[in-house]
Amino acid sequence: MYIKIDMVLEMAVLQVIKGKEQNFERDFAVASHFIESIPGYASHSLRKCIEEENKYLLLVNWKKLEDHTVEFRESEAYLEWKKLLHHYYNPFPIVEHYEMVLENKK
């Protein structure tokens, strides 16, 4: 079955400073509450790379692009997110946004 969903996927590859992975994961769990509070937020997941223990993939579903780029990035919640997480990254991640073209689910 092919489904078209109007949603924006934010994707960021996060390189965490080696040795800081456990602290990052702990603080990410706390920071998750800030992103969840934003109107237009739908869901998110954090995945850890199997081959590189300090590499993570962040995926966030937003209803529209501006929910991330304006509503979140210009909020007090973002300042708290930034305070908790940004010092873990080296280099700072590139964040990209994707729209669904095709999805196949059984």
Buried (B, 14 or more C-beta within 10 A) or exposed (E): EEEEEEBBBBBBEBBBEEEBBEEBBEBBEEBBEBBEEBEBBBEBEBEBEEEEEBBBEBBBBBBEEBBBBEBBBEBEBBEBBEEBBEEBBEEEBEBEEEEEEEEEEE
